[in-house]
Amino acid sequence: MRKYLFTLMLLVSTATFSQSSKDIYDIVNAVSVDRIEADVTTLVGFGTRHTLSDTTSSTRGIGAARRWIKGEFEKISGDCDSCLEVFYQKGLVKKGENQRIVKDVMVVNVVALQKGTKYPNRYIIMSGDIDSRVSDPTNYTDVSPGANDNASGMAGTIEAARVLSKYSFENSVIYVGLSGEEQGLFGGKFLAEYAKEKGWEIIGILNNDMIGNIKGVDGVVSNRDFRIFSEPVPPTETDRERGARRFYGGEVDGISRQLARYVHKTTKTYMPEMNPMMIYRLDRFGRGGHHRPFNDQGFAGIRIMEAHENYTQQHQDIRVEDGIAYGDVLEHVNFEYAAKLTAVNAINLASLAWAPPAPKEVQIGGIVEPSAKLKWSASEGAAGYKIYWRDTTSPTWDYSRYVGNVNEFTLDGIVIDNYFFGVSAVSATGFESPVVFPNGIFRN
């Protein structure tokens, strides 16, 4: 009888997990190359989307662009029985805030919020940038197409909203166009501060900045490689937390790095043709992205972008010089690749939005013992838990064991000193939270 019940439970579990996998594959297949191309073309058509550009014209400038984006989100909401709450979120930046702010400007973000059914105050965010620029960051009148930087990321965010609005999630999902990125990451700063004031629990932000170029200045042409930038630990960690890392490890195991590993794992599982590259750096060398203001507030945040950049097509006046065509124009965008990275975002948004909250407290023990003992707090909605471990030099969680609906477990016959460990919460349908690295040590 016991064997029969175990077999039945396994069959039910397998069927449920299979259904969840089908949903993810359906999401991948639903992303439209044609819609992304049309949206990038529309955004380029506004001439310039510079943060300080015209806000009154109906056809040119950042004002027209953000009104169009808001309209697209509202159309999507109309098709899903008002499932999106669409609104502007903004803040004033005064002239002289930095050298790129040459006049007072209202930085306006466009937010589309899809409320979760069970955890409405927990948010997973996908962002793209609305604004564009040319060589001179204060030039807000000349043509600045910003086709790849960052109409591609903005179009991907709109497309993710179209696809995921067809589903219902336990956690809330936000799709947002952020402004003021080229002038000092102001849009992200204002939204991160807004989230803090509202008491939002941020699962993480997936910042998409340039997802449409496949031909790099390094000579590589690839429509499969992409990078995931993440900081090692939050800047808000305490001296006590920093001291614990010195003795027990975790220098590369902060919440943003765990979010990056989550995206890597989900992508390799459902889109194995893609090659996610974990970059152990907050952002590109000497440059910044809109996930950083969220990191500054202590939230998990990563940057997803192309792997092989072409600097002749970024932040450039449109011109031909020494036989090289400069400028971020439409013909340089590979829309199939942008669709692939949009799908990467969409499946990770969905997986996290369907997952239970991660355990808040994870402790580890097993000093001078041939075992690793883990304890963790119960997570609401979790049907079970999975223990992960990896070599201390490995970038990814390479080993795992599902241990069922328990709150402590001992891995016997393992040399604890040779590995790092973590725990994730698993839903009844197989969706997992990000892995939580131990934040405490216990002794028997």
C-alpha positions in Angstrom: 0.0 0.0 0.0 2.8 2.4 0.9 4.6 1.7 -2.3 1.3 2.3 -4.3 0.8 5.7 -2.5 4.3 6.7 -3.2 3.9 5.8 -6.9 0.6 7.7 -7.1 2.1 10.7 -5.5 5.1 10.6 -7.9 2.7 10.4 -10.9 0.6 13.3 -9.7 3.8 15.3 -9.0 5.2 14.5 -12.5 1.9 15.5 -14.2 1.8 18.8 -12.3 5.4 19.6 -13.0 4.8 18.7 -16.7 1.9 21.2 -16.9 4.1 23.9 -15.4 6.8 23.2 -18.0 4.2 23.4 -20.8 3.2 26.9 -19.5 6.8 28.0 -19.8 7.3 26.6 -23.3 4.0 28.3 -24.3 5.4 31.6 -23.1 8.6 31.2 -25.1 6.6 30.4 -28.2 4.2 33.4 -27.7 6.9 36.1 -27.9 6.5 37.7 -31.3 9.4 38.9 -33.4 7.1 41.0 -35.6 5.6 42.9 -32.7 9.0 43.7 -31.3 10.2 45.0 -34.7 7.0 47.1 -35.0 7.5 48.6 -31.5 11.2 49.3 -32.0 10.3 51.0 -35.3 7.7 53.1 -33.6 10.0 54.2 -30.8 12.7 55.1 -33.3 10.1 57.1 -35.2 9.8 59.7 -32.4 13.1 61.2 -33.6 14.7 61.6 -30.2 13.7 60.4 -26.8 16.3 62.4 -24.9 15.3 63.0 -21.3 15.3 66.8 -21.9 13.6 66.7 -25.3 10.1 67.9 -26.3 7.2 66.8 -24.1 4.3 68.6 -25.9 4.6 67.3 -29.5 2.4 64.3 -30.4 5.0 62.9 -32.8 8.4 63.8 -31.6 10.3 63.7 -28.3 10.2 61.8 -25.0 6.7 63.1 -24.2 5.2 61.5 -27.3 7.2 58.3 -26.7 6.0 57.9 -23.1 2.4 58.6 -24.0 2.6 55.9 -26.7 4.1 53.4 -24.3 1.4 54.2 -21.7 -1.2 53.7 -24.5 0.3 50.3 -25.4 0.1 49.2 -21.8 -3.5 50.3 -21.6 -4.4 48.4 -24.8 -2.8 45.3 -23.2 -4.9 45.9 -20.1 -8.0 46.3 -22.1 -7.4 42.9 -23.7 -7.0 41.2 -20.3 -10.1 42.6 -18.5 -8.1 45.5 -16.9 -5.5 43.2 -15.4 -2.9 46.0 -15.5 -2.8 49.1 -13.4 -1.1 51.6 -15.7 0.3 54.9 -14.3 3.0 57.5 -14.5 5.6 57.7 -11.7 7.8 60.7 -11.7 10.2 63.0 -10.0 11.7 66.5 -10.6 15.4 66.9 -11.4 16.7 70.4 -11.0 19.2 72.1 -13.4 22.7 71.5 -12.3 22.0 68.2 -10.4 24.9 67.0 -12.6 26.6 68.2 -15.8 24.0 66.5 -18.0 21.0 68.3 -16.5 21.1 71.6 -18.2 17.5 72.6 -17.4 14.8 71.5 -14.9 13.2 68.3 -16.1 10.4 66.0 -14.9 11.6 62.5 -15.2 8.6 60.3 -15.9 8.4 56.5 -15.7 5.6 54.5 -17.3 4.5 51.6 -15.0 2.2 48.7 -15.7 1.4 46.6 -12.6 -0.1 43.1 -12.8 -1.3 42.4 -9.2 -0.6 38.9 -7.8 -3.5 36.9 -6.5 -1.9 35.6 -3.3 1.1 37.9 -2.6 0.1 41.3 -4.1 2.8 43.1 -2.2 5.7 41.0 -3.7 6.9 42.3 -7.0 9.1 41.0 -9.8 10.0 43.8 -12.2 11.1 43.9 -15.8 12.4 47.3 -17.1 13.5 48.9 -20.3 14.7 52.5 -20.7 12.7 55.1 -22.7 15.4 57.7 -23.3 18.1 57.9 -25.9 21.1 60.1 -26.6 23.8 61.0 -29.2 27.5 61.8 -28.6 26.9 64.9 -26.6 24.7 63.9 -23.6 23.3 67.4 -23.3 22.1 67.5 -26.9 18.4 67.0 -26.7 17.3 68.3 -30.1 19.3 66.3 -32.8 18.0 63.0 -34.1 18.7 60.2 -31.6 17.1 57.0 -32.7 18.2 54.8 -29.8 17.2 51.7 -31.8 19.2 49.2 -29.7 19.9 51.5 -26.8 17.3 51.2 -25.6 14.2 50.8 -27.9 15.1 47.1 -27.9 14.7 46.7 -24.1 11.6 48.9 -24.0 10.0 46.9 -26.8 10.9 43.7 -25.0 9.2 44.9 -21.9 6.0 45.8 -23.7 6.0 42.4 -25.4 6.6 40.6 -22.1 3.5 42.4 -20.8 1.5 41.3 -23.8 2.4 37.6 -23.3 2.3 37.4 -19.5 -1.0 39.3 -19.2 -2.7 36.2 -20.4 -1.8 34.4 -17.2 -2.6 34.8 -13.5 0.3 34.9 -11.0 0.5 34.6 -7.2 3.1 37.4 -7.0 2.8 40.8 -8.7 4.6 41.6 -11.9 5.7 45.1 -13.0 6.6 46.1 -16.5 8.1 49.5 -16.6 9.7 52.1 -18.9 12.3 54.0 -17.0 13.4 57.5 -18.0 16.5 59.6 -17.3 18.9 56.7 -17.6 21.4 58.5 -19.7 21.4 61.6 -17.4 22.1 59.8 -14.2 19.8 56.7 -13.6 17.1 59.0 -12.3 14.1 57.0 -13.3 15.4 53.9 -11.5 16.2 56.0 -8.5 12.7 57.5 -8.3 11.0 54.1 -8.7 13.3 52.4 -6.2 12.6 55.1 -3.7 8.9 54.8 -4.4 9.0 51.1 -3.8 10.8 51.7 -0.5 8.2 54.3 0.6 5.3 52.0 -0.4 6.8 49.0 1.5 7.0 46.8 -1.6 8.7 43.5 -1.2 10.9 43.3 -4.3 11.8 39.8 -5.5 14.1 41.4 -8.0 14.4 43.6 -11.1 15.5 42.4 -14.5 16.9 45.5 -16.2 17.1 45.1 -20.0 19.5 47.5 -21.6 20.4 46.7 -25.2 19.1 43.3 -26.2 19.2 43.7 -30.0 22.8 43.6 -31.3 24.6 40.4 -32.4 27.6 41.8 -34.1 30.4 42.9 -31.7 33.4 45.1 -32.1 35.3 41.9 -30.9 34.5 40.3 -34.3 32.1 37.8 -32.8 28.6 37.4 -34.3 26.3 35.5 -32.0 22.5 35.3 -31.6 22.8 33.0 -28.6 25.2 34.6 -26.1 23.9 37.1 -23.6 25.3 38.6 -20.3 23.8 38.7 -16.8 25.5 41.4 -14.7 25.1 41.2 -10.9 26.8 42.6 -7.9 28.3 40.1 -5.3 26.6 41.4 -2.1 24.3 44.3 -1.4 25.8 47.6 -0.5 23.4 47.7 2.5 25.0 44.7 4.3 26.0 45.3 7.9 29.4 45.0 9.5 28.2 41.9 11.2 27.2 40.3 7.9 30.5 41.3 6.3 32.4 39.8 9.2 30.5 36.5 8.9 31.4 36.3 5.2 35.0 36.4 6.1 34.8 33.2 8.1 32.0 31.3 6.4 32.1 32.5 2.8 29.4 34.1 0.7 31.4 36.9 -0.9 29.6 36.1 -4.2 26.3 35.0 -2.7 24.2 38.1 -2.2 20.6 38.4 -3.4 21.5 39.9 -6.8 23.9 37.1 -7.5 21.3 34.5 -6.5 18.8 36.2 -8.9 21.5 36.0 -11.7 22.0 32.3 -11.0 18.2 31.8 -11.1 18.0 33.4 -14.6 21.0 31.2 -15.7 19.3 28.0 -14.5 15.9 28.8 -15.8 17.3 29.7 -19.2 19.5 26.6 -19.5 16.4 24.5 -18.5 13.9 25.9 -21.0 16.0 27.6 -23.6 19.1 25.4 -23.8 20.1 26.9 -27.1 20.9 30.2 -25.3 24.2 30.8 -23.6 23.8 33.0 -20.5 27.1 34.4 -19.3 27.4 35.2 -15.7 29.4 38.4 -15.3 30.7 39.0 -11.8 30.4 42.8 -11.9 27.7 45.3 -11.1 27.7 46.6 -14.6 30.0 47.2 -17.6 33.3 48.8 -16.7 32.9 52.4 -15.8 29.2 52.5 -16.8 25.9 52.2 -15.2 22.4 50.7 -15.6 19.0 51.1 -14.1 19.2 48.1 -11.8 21.8 49.9 -9.8 19.5 52.3 -7.9 17.5 49.2 -6.8 20.7 47.6 -5.6 21.5 50.9 -3.7 18.2 50.4 -1.8 19.1 46.8 -0.9 16.9 45.2 -3.5 18.0 42.3 -5.8 18.6 43.5 -9.3 20.5 42.4 -12.4 21.2 43.6 -15.9 20.4 41.4 -18.9 22.0 42.4 -22.2 23.7 41.4 -25.4 27.1 39.8 -25.0 29.0 41.4 -27.9 28.6 45.2 -28.0 29.4 47.5 -30.9 30.5 50.8 -29.5 30.2 52.6 -32.9 26.5 52.2 -32.5 26.1 53.5 -29.0 25.9 57.2 -27.9 27.0 58.3 -31.4 25.9 61.1 -33.7 24.7 59.6 -37.0 27.6 59.9 -39.5 30.1 58.1 -41.7 33.7 58.6 -40.6 36.7 56.8 -42.1 34.4 54.4 -43.8 32.6 53.5 -40.5 28.8 54.2 -40.2 28.2 55.5 -36.7 24.8 55.7 -35.0 22.2 53.6 -33.1 19.9 53.1 -36.1 17.2 50.6 -36.9 19.1 48.4 -39.4 21.6 47.3 -36.7 18.9 45.7 -34.5 18.4 41.9 -34.8 14.8 41.5 -33.9 15.0 37.7 -33.6 17.7 38.0 -31.0 15.7 40.7 -29.2 12.7 38.3 -29.1 14.9 35.5 -27.6 16.1 37.8 -24.8 12.5 38.9 -24.3 11.5 35.3 -23.9 14.4 34.8 -21.4 12.9 37.6 -19.3 9.3 36.4 -19.7 10.0 32.8 -18.5 11.9 34.1 -15.5 9.3 36.6 -14.6 6.6 33.9 -14.8 8.7 31.3 -12.8 9.3 33.8 -10.0 5.7 35.1 -10.1 4.4 31.5 -9.7 6.9 30.6 -7.0 6.4 30.8 -3.2 8.4 33.2 -1.1 11.9 32.2 -0.4 12.8 31.1 3.2 13.8 34.2 5.2 16.1 32.3 7.6 18.5 29.6 6.6 21.1 28.3 9.1 23.8 25.7 8.6 25.7 23.4 10.9 28.1 20.5 10.7 31.4 21.7 12.1 33.9 18.9 12.3 31.3 16.4 11.1 30.9 14.3 7.9 27.7 16.1 7.1 26.0 19.4 6.4 22.9 20.3 8.5 20.5 22.9 7.3 17.6 24.5 9.0 15.2 27.1 7.5 12.0 29.0 8.2 8.8 27.8 6.7 7.6 29.7 3.6 3.9 30.3 3.0 2.7 28.4 0.0 5.7 26.1 -0.2 5.0 22.4 -0.9 8.6 21.5 -0.2 12.2 22.6 -0.3 15.3 22.0 -2.3 18.8 22.0 -0.9 21.5 23.2 -3.4 25.3 22.9 -3.1 28.3 23.7 -5.3 32.1 23.7 -5.2 33.3 26.9 -3.6 34.8 28.0 -6.9 31.8 27.2 -9.1 29.6 30.1 -10.4 26.4 28.1 -10.4 24.5 25.7 -8.1 25.6 22.4 -9.6 24.0 19.9 -7.2 20.6 19.7 -5.6 18.2 17.5 -3.6 14.5 17.9 -3.1 13.9 17.1 0.5 10.1 17.5 0.8 8.0 19.6 3.2 10.5 19.7 6.1 12.3 22.6 7.8 15.6 20.9 8.4 17.7 18.2 6.7 21.1 16.6 7.0 23.2 15.8 4.0 25.4 12.9 5.2 28.8 11.8 3.9 29.7 15.3 2.7 32.7 17.4 3.6 31.0 20.7 4.4 34.2 22.7 4.0 34.4 21.9 0.3 31.0 23.3 -0.7 28.6 26.2 -0.4 25.0 25.5 0.4 21.6 27.1 -0.1 17.9 26.4 0.2 14.9 27.3 -2.1 11.2 26.9 -1.6 9.2 24.9 -4.2 5.6 25.2 -5.1 3.2 22.3 -5.7 3.6 23.0 -9.4 7.4 22.9 -9.3 8.2 26.6 -9.4 11.1 27.6 -7.2 12.1 30.7 -5.3 15.7 32.0 -5.6 18.2 30.1 -3.5 18.9 31.6 -0.1 22.4 31.4 1.2 22.8 30.6 4.9 22.6 33.7 7.0 23.3 32.0 10.3 25.4 29.2 11.9 24.1 26.7 14.5 25.7 24.1 16.7 24.0 21.1 18.2 
